[in-house]
Amino acid sequence: MLGTEASLALGAISSIIKLVNATKQVYDTATNTEGLPEAFREVAGRLPIVINILGSANQCIDEGDVDEDSCQGVKHVIEACEIKARKLNKLFCEVIPADGASGLKRYRKAVKAYGKGNEVENLMKGMLEDVQLLACERGFKTAINVRQVQVSKVIKEVSAVPSSVHGPALQGTGFTADNYGPGTQTNYISQGEYIAPGQAPQYNSMGGDMHSGQTGFYAITQNMSALQGPQEIKACLEALFITNPRDDREDLVQTKGPRVRGTCEWIKTNELYSSWLHSRSQLLWLSGGPGKGKTMISIFVAEELDRTAANTQDTLFLQYFCDNKRDERNTGVAIIKGLLYQLLQLRPKLIEHILPRFEVEKASLFTLEALWGIFEAMIRDITLGTVYCVLDGLDECEESSLLVLLEKLEALFSTDSSSAHCLKLLVVSRDHPEFISEILSNFPCIRLDTYSYREVDADVRHFIKVRVDELADKKKYPTSLRAHVKEVFANRANGTFLWVGIVADQLTKYTWSEVERALKDHFPPGLEELYARMLLQIRGDRRKTAAKILLWVTMTVRPLSLSELSAAIDIEIEPSASFSRDEFMRDKVSHCGYFLTVEEDGVSLIHQSAKDYLTRKTPDSNPELEFFRLKEEVGNIEIARKCFDYLQNGALAGGKVDPYSDSSHLEAFPLLPYATLYWAHHTKFVPRSEHMVNPSHPFYEKKSQTRESWLKAYWAVRMDEIPPELFTPLHLASWFDILPLAKNILSKKGLVDYQKLPFIFHKRHQINKRDSYGRTALWGAAAHGHETLVQLLLEKGAEVKSKGELEDGSKVTAWFYAAILGYIAVLRLLLKNGANVDEEGEVTGKFRGTALSWAVLNGDKDVALLLIENGADLKTKCEIARFRFTMLYAAVWNGHVAVVQLLLEKGLEIDEEIKLEGGPPRTALIIAIQNGNEGIVQLLIESGANVNAKVEVNGTRVTVLYLAAATGNRAIVQLLLENGAEVSEIIEVSGGSPTTALYSAATSGQENMVQLLLEKGADAQAEAQIKGSRVNALIGAALNGHEAVVRVLLKNEESTGVNPERRDASRKIALYVAVGNGQEAVVQLLLTNGVDVNTSVGIENGGRMPMLYLAVIRRNEAMAWLLLKNGADIAAKVEIAAGSTLTALHSAVFNGDEAMVQLLLKNGADIQVTAEMGDGFRVTALYSAAVKGNEAMVRLLLENGADIQAKVAEGTFEGTVLEWAALEEQEPVRRLLLEKGADVTSTGQQPIVEPELHWGYLIE
């Protein structure tokens, strides 16, 4: 049976196939596609390849060959492809009607409505690229070379297809009138460019610079193709992946059971939750004690937000569930990696924030500091919409990294910083450890133990009712017993779901007649009392084994399997046909009562609260309970001893062993995987007297086969490099932070006989012995942040300046590597012992600079401050892929507000310009504006940055205000204006044409920006000169159809008392360009505000063109109807040349626009009126249709009463329409006229041809 994600993917792909098939059928069944752009034929011919690959993908899913992760991974690709397929189908259906009539006008209008990029050829290209991504997805069989090559080839072919829409219909920034009949072609203005015939208009956006949303300094290295390949992306994603959070959520549901219907729903009406839900950016903390249902609320909220995000545009949902049973999931690094992975799944383009750094740093990137900087950059990316996030069980996270993570979250949601992102974070945890409460108490909090106690209690009571009813039905309780059990549960649960769940499960072991007694004897109120009673109920002869099992289950880093646990506690199991070793061990685990659960991944405690109870610090007055209380030191000693000895006693006797795949060896030594990976972790906590840390032990001998085998096994699992040679015991102690072992090795007194152990410490310089990667013991300790060990090694004379090799081959000192990883305490120690604060390091040839440079680039304020306080040179530059950056420039580009503030406080030059290869100089302020970083802009302004500075963009010097207005960032524009930026400064764009920030904002439709600029005194009548045409903001907004902006500008004109004559002239031109560009809403708005519908504007030949005529030549029927409805003069004429005038009807007839002719006639156009063509040449509408051979138009005019006998004179010749049709050799029209009763006896004056021939032809 298919999973949820597979079913959704199957349905979506099937939908796309249907749409594509339907699109193909529309084209194939069309009777006439003449007149359509060539792109339609090109696209239709290539639709089958899309159908074929999608069909193969569906087959893979249907046959179960694609897992849920793969389906989830391509979800966004399939959704994007479906959107394009729907648009493409709609375009084909609208443009190619069943009767075969060409719909070019409908196509242009539809594309204009969709916007740039939605032409048929671009939609097709986008679908092919989506299909290509789908074909590359791991798990799909469609990724075969032939198809990939085929798709790539077709993408290139489609890219070469000529644009199906030229000029205005697509861009919406202007238009070019086609040469519809006699007269001069008129060229209209666009934003920033003059449109010559056949040229598409160009946006005046100053290239891509204005809208740069890239916040990382690595964005400039996009030309480095090696950083953009699919292999690098795949490697990066695989390095981030730990588990699928959606699967983790489902596992929790399976473990804890489904939510009881009706519970948790109160949170949707909670005031704090509702406020958080509708905020821009906020952290909300949900706290509660053990068993209060926190995780079930997390799951409920996650499901709700998941649905919200799926149905809301530009909304994402992230989730992470910590699990102290799995060490790889309960660290701050794991949490951020999980969130980054989800962000990249949902928004692949965010890969630009991590991929270049991953290429350079590889595994070194995965420190909390580095990953946090990347996460913050992604969250602040201006292309990102609202992001909901649920973090559950933070109290189960490893404490040291949790503290750092919470401090980062606190800073992210501070008042100054939260406005720069749209992350809404729900943190769910207990109050323990104490620092959780200390940090999160500053944020809104839903406290389940206090403020929300009533809601939780109501849920618990409902839970009790459901669970007891299930129990009573199953065990056949009498009605009175059912009520009694509910009452006991309600009185003893103390508002905890966990108590109810434990006791309800335990009661299944009793018959209904035993239940009342069991409740009285075995199930006291409250969790702690219940845990105590459960321990006391363990039989005396079983307690020793049970206590040992509880110790191992509680103290190990991850859950142990039944076979691992049996090896750990040394239970001898005789072979038996009746039961297996695991079944025997399962029975032993059951002796621990309900404390433990056995799941697929091992034996675990029932709940975090059980661990808290067993490891409580306070001794128990009851000696029976004290027997079970666990002391950390004792537990670690026992586990370390067992694991260390296990490695010695045959498990590694045969050399290197794969601790996970060698099944026969694992059957004999089931504890080997755990012992290999975690013996060193537990050994950190043992006293120096233990044999595990005695350097004289055979394990530490120079030629120890066991140690060599262990090292190879460990490195194979944990590291991405071959194991180091010459890895001495001191290296081991330093790498794994085993301080007792290091002390014993380095001690002058104690356990070590140096005469017998020359390989360890025969000479003082041995402390600086290097392994095969050049790493010393000090390097290893520093690289892992082991402060105490670093201090010990330094005291014993360790060399600070030696370099070790990273996984990528780079060689850096311990000092530099500690700075990369952000180990403050280690850095302090190294600085005190001679580390060079300005030492340069180089990483894979792409980064070169000092440790301060690295800290600044990565936003590590604490490291940067430490280095600066110790004299680091602030003026040094770092090199990234050949580009050299100043400190301030790098910090600003990466958006590190705190670091920027630090550097400014230290007096760095604020307006220094940096010129990158291939680009103009930039200051820090300009970069901050381009990246939309309001906080940094404010800091720079407060520190004296020049708010009227100019920057070159595509050859044009623009002000920073103009730049900010073009990016659309209202907050930054307001900051600039409040700090003295000149609001109406004229900008000379390339070619010497002036423009203003207001004009730029108006023409790009930024209503709020326009309002702000006007409020700050911008001159609405200031004109931009666009290739000889002088236009203001109103005209620019009208031209581009920005109704809201036009409304703001009109209102401003009324309130500021603009010169009426100047105002009216501006409004006339605005109406003109709006009509010409098909902006119906803007036209109606202008007419409503008093602009004369019959106004006309001058054209190039000196004539004047009324609005209705303009709509007619634009073939815009809807616009013509709008103007007529508002009183346009249908008989108005336009002078197209000296002595030549046309009406709207004549133009429509000449253009062959039947729909327009019908509209005009229906609204009173005089069908008999003549047009003056100069030199006395007067023509009727019927004449125009006849001489062009438009049979359908002639028929339409005759049906509406056109005079078939009316004569048209040119010079000295005057003839009927029939005669003119004959002269022009329009045979079908001639026959139609004869059919409709044209008089063949009429004669013209001075015919151009011989009469006999002429009349004979007519009679024929």
C-alpha positions, 0 to 999 in steps of 0.5 A, a space after each residue: 500500500 502506498 504511503 501518504 507522500 507517494 499517493 500525493 505524488 501519484 495524484 499530482 503527476 497524473 493530473 499533470 499528464 492529463 493537462 499535457 494530454 489535453 493541451 496536445 489535443 487542443 492543438 492537434 484538433 484545431 482546424 486553423 492555427 495560422 496566425 499563431 506564433 511559431 512557439 505554439 507549434 514548437 511547444 506542441 511538438 515537444 509535449 510527448 516527452 513530458 508525458 513519457 517521462 511523467 508516465 515512467 515516474 508514475 509507474 515507478 511510484 505505483 510499483 512501490 519503487 520510490 520511497 516516501 522520502 523521494 516523493 517528499 523530496 520532489 514535492 515542490 518540483 511536481 507542484 511547480 510543474 503542475 502550475 505551469 501545465 495548468 497555465 499552458 493548457 489555459 493559454 492553448 484553450 483560450 487562444 485556439 478555439 474549436 472553430 479554428 479562429 486565431 486568438 492572437 489578441 486573446 493570447 497577448 492579453 492572457 500572457 499580460 495577465 500572467 506576467 513576464 515568463 508565462 509565454 508558452 515557450 517559457 512555460 514549456 521550458 520550465 516544465 522540461 526543467 522540472 521534469 529534468 529535476 524529477 528524472 535526477 531524483 534518487 529513487 526514480 528510474 526515469 534518471 537514465 542517460 538517454 532521457 536526460 540527454 534528450 531533455 537537455 537537448 529539448 530545453 536548448 531547442 525551446 530556448 532558441 524558439 523566437 519569443 511568442 510575444 513581442 514588446 508591450 503585450 508581455 512587458 506591460 511597460 509600453 507599447 508600439 502601435 502597429 501600422 494599421 492602415 494609412 498614416 504614420 506609425 506612432 511609437 509610445 513611451 515605456 519606462 526608461 526606453 524608447 520602443 522602436 518598431 519591433 523592439 521589446 521594451 526594457 525595464 529601467 531596473 538598472 539590471 539585476 543589481 537593484 533587486 539583489 536579495 543575496 545576503 551571502 558574500 559567496 553570491 559573487 562566486 556564482 560564476 564558479 561552475 564547480 560550486 553549482 553542479 548537482 553532485 555538490 548539491 547532493 553531497 551538501 544535502 546528504 551531509 545535512 540529512 539526519 532523519 526526516 522530521 515528518 517520519 519522526 513525528 509519525 514515530 512519536 504518534 506510533 509510540 505515544 498513540 494517536 491523539 484522543 479526538 477533542 484534546 489539544 484543540 483548546 490551543 487554537 483559541 488561546 490568546 497567546 497562540 492566536 497572537 503568535 499565529 498572526 504576528 510577523 515574527 515571534 517566539 512563543 514558548 509552551 512549557 509544562 512538567 512531565 506528562 502534561 501532554 506537551 508533545 501531543 500538543 506539538 504534534 497537533 500544532 504541527 499537523 495544523 500548521 502543515 496544512 496551513 502552509 500547504 494551502 497558503 502561498 509563500 508559507 513554509 512549515 518546519 518541525 523538529 522533535 528532539 529525542 534523548 534516546 538518539 544522540 545524533 538528534 539531540 544536539 544544537 547542531 542536529 536541530 539546525 541541520 534538520 531545519 536547514 535540510 527542510 528549508 532547502 527541500 521547500 525552497 531549493 534556491 536557498 542553496 546559494 547560502 550554504 553550497 559555496 561554503 560547504 564546497 570550501 569547508 566540508 565537514 568543518 562547516 557543521 559547527 553550531 556557529 557556522 550553521 547558525 549563520 547560514 540558517 539566519 541568512 536563509 531566514 532573512 532572505 527577502 524572497 522567503 515568506 512566512 515560516 512557521 516552526 515547531 521545536 519540540 523537546 528542547 529540554 532533551 537536547 544536550 545542555 552545552 549546545 542547547 544553551 548556545 542555541 537558545 542564546 542565538 534564538 533570543 538574539 534572533 527574536 530581539 526587538 531590533 532583529 525580529 523585523 528583518 525576518 518572518 520566522 514564527 517559532 514555537 518552542 516546546 519544553 520543560 523548565 529544566 535545565 534552569 537556563 531554559 527558563 532564564 532565557 525563554 521567560 522573556 518571551 510569551 509563554 503558555 504554561 500548562 502547569 499554571 495559566 492553562 491548567 484548566 484546559 489541560 485538566 479538561 483534556 486529561 479528564 476527556 483522556 481518562 474517559 476515553 481510556 477507561 471506556 476502552 479498558 472497561 469495554 475490553 475487560 467487561 467492567 460493570 457500570 459501577 466499576 467503570 465509574 469508580 475507575 474514572 473517579 480514581 483516575 481523575 483524583 490521582 492523575 494530578 493533571 498528567 496524561 502519562 500517569 493515566 497512560 501507564 496505569 490504564 496499560 497496567 490495569 489490562 493485566 487484571 480481571 475486573 474483579 481485581 481492579 479495585 484492589 490493584 488501584 488501592 495497592 499499586 497505583 498511588 497518585 502522582 508520577 514520582 509516587 508511581 515510579 517509587 511503587 513500581 520499583 518496590 514491586 520488583 521482586 527481591 531476587 530480581 532487583 540486582 539484574 533490574 537495577 543493572 538493566 536500568 543503569 545501562 538503559 538510563 546512562 547509555 548514549 543511545 538505546 541498546 538492542 536486546 542483544 546488546 543489553 544482554 551482552 552488557 549485563 553479562 546474562 548467560 543464556 543457554 541455547 533453547 528451542 523454546 526461546 531465543 536470546 532476545 526473547 529471554 532478554 525481553 523477559 528480563 526487561 519486563 522485570 523492571 515493570 513499566 519503566 521500560 519499553 521495547 521498540 524496534 530501535 532498542 530498549 528505552 525508558 518510558 519517559 524523560 521523567 523516569 530518567 529524572 527520577 532514577 538520576 535524582 541527586 537527593 539520596 532516598 531515605 528508603 534504602 530499597 529505593 536508594 538501591 535503584 538511584 543512579 549516580 553518574 560517576 558509578 554508571 559511567 565507570 561500569 559502562 566504560 569498564 565493560 566497553 573497554 574490556 569488551 574490545 580487548 576480549 576477542 571482539 577486535 582480535 581479528 583486526 579491523 571489523 565493520 561494527 555494523 555490517 559483519 553480521 556473523 561477528 556481531 552475533 558473537 559480539 553484539 555489544 561491539 558497535 556501542 563499545 567501538 563508538 562510545 567507550 571513550 565517551 564514558 571513559 571521560 568521567 572515570 577516575 585516574 585509578 581505573 585501568 581504562 586510563 592506565 597508559 601501561 595497559 596493553 591497549 596503549 602499547 605502540 604495536 597494539 593490534 586492538 587499538 589499531 583495529 578499534 581506530 580503523 573501525 571508529 574512523 570508518 563510521 565517524 570520519 570522512 578520511 582514512 585513519 591517521 597513522 602515528 595516532 598515539 595514546 596522547 592523541 587519543 586522549 586529546 581527541 576524545 577529551 579523556 582527561 584522566 588518560 592525558 594526565 596519567 601520560 603527562 604526569 611525572 608521578 603516578 602510574 607511568 614508568 617512562 623507562 618502560 614506555 618510551 613510545 609515549 613520553 621518552 622525551 619532552 618533544 614527544 608531546 608535539 608528535 604529529 600523526 600522519 595528518 600533521 596533527 599534534 595532541 594540542 591540535 586535536 584537543 583544540 579542534 574539538 574544543 576541549 579546554 581543560 585538555 588544551 590547558 594541560 597540554 600547554 602547561 606541559 610545553 605543547 607547541 602552538 604554531 604547528 599545523 594540521 591537515 583538514 579533511 579537504 587537504 588545507 593545513 591550519 594551526 590549532 589556533 586558526 581551526 579553533 577560531 573557525 569552530 568558535 571555541 572561545 575558551 580555547 582561543 583565550 588559552 592559545 593567545 596567552 601561550 603565543 598564538 599570533 592573532 594576525 596569522 593567516 590561514 588558507 582553506 582549499 584555495 578559496 579563502 585566505 585571511 586571518 582568523 578575524 576575517 573568518 569570524 567576521 565573514 561567519 558572523 561570530 561576534 564573540 570570536 571577533 570581539 576576543 580577537 579585536 581585544 587582543 590586537 587583531 588588525 581590523 584593516 586587513 583584507 581577506 580573499 574569497 575566490 580571488 575577491 578581496 574584502 574589507 572587514 566591514 564590507 564582508 560583515 555587511 554583505 553577509 548581514 551580520 548586524 552584531 558584527 557590523 556594530 562591533 566593527 563600527 564601534 572600533 572605528 572602521 572607515 564607513 564610506 570606503 569603497 570596494 571594487 570587485 572584479 567586473 563591477 563598479 565600486 560599492 560602499 557598505 551602505 550600498 550593499 546593505 541597501 541592496 540586500 535589504 538589511 534594515 538593521 545594518 542600514 540604520 547602524 551605518 547611518 547612525 555611524 555617519 554613512 553618506 545618505 546622499 552618496 551615489 553608486 554606478 548601476 549599469 553605467 548610471 550614477 544613482 543615489 542610494 535613495 533611488 537604489 532603495 526605492 527600486 528595491 522596494 524596501 519602504 523601511 530603508 527608504 524611510 530611514 534614508 529620508 529621516 536622515 537627510 536623503 534628498 527626496 526629489 534629486 534628479 538622476 541622470 540615467 544612461 543617455 542623459 535622461 533625468 528621472 527620480 526615485 518617485 518615478 521609479 517607484 510609481 512605474 514599478 507599482 510600489 504604492 506604499 513607497 510612492 505614498 512615503 515619498 510623497 509624504 516626505 515632500 517628493 514632487 509628483 510633477 517632476 518629470 523624467 525625460 525618456 528619449 525625448 518624452 517628458 513624463 511624470 510619476 502619474 504617467 509612468 504608473 498609468 502606463 504600467 497599469 498600477 491602479 493603486 499608485 495612480 489613485 495615490 497620485 491623484 489624491 495627492 494632486 487634489 490635496 497639494 493644489 497642483 497647477 490645474 493646467 499642468 495637472 490636466 495636461 499630465 492626466 490627459 497623457 496618463 489617460 492616453 498611455 493607459 488606453 494605449 496599453 490596455 489598462 482598463 482599471 486605470 482608464 476608469 479611475 482617470 475618467 472617474 476623476 474628471 479626465 475628459 473621455 474625448 480628450 485627444 493628444 498630438 501625434 508625430 505628424 501634427 494631428 490629434 488622436 482621440 482616445 476611442 481611435 487609439 483603442 480601435 487601432 490597438 484592437 482592444 474591444 473591451 477598452 473601446 466599450 469602456 470609453 463608449 460607456 463613458 461617453 466617447 464621441 464615436 464620430 470623432 476623427 483623427 488627422 493621420 496626415 495633412 488633409 487625411 482624416 479617419 473615424 474609428 469605424 474606418 480604422 476598425 474596418 481597415 484592420 479587419 477587426 469584425 468584433 470592433 466594427 460590430 461594437 461601433 455599429 451597435 453604439 451608433 457609428 454612421 456606416 455611410 460616413 466617408 473618410 478623407 484621404 487627401 486630394 479629394 479622395 473620399 472613401 466609405 467603410 464598405 470601400 475599405 473592406 472591398 479593396 482589401 478583399 475582406 469578404 467577411 467584413 463586406 458581408 457584415 457591413 452590408 448586413 448593417 445597411 451599408 450603401 452598396 451603390 455609393 460611389 468613391 471618387 479618386 481624382 477624376 474617376 468615380 466608381 461604385 464599390 463593385 467597380 473598385 473591387 473589380 479593379 483591385 481583382 478581389 474576385 470573392 468580394 466582387 461575387 458577393 457584391 453581385 450576389 447582394 444586388 450591386 448594380 452592374 449598369 452603373 458607370 464611372 467617369 473616365 475609367 482607368 481601364 478600357 470600358 469594354 474590358 472593364 464591363 466585360 470583366 464585371 459581367 463575367 
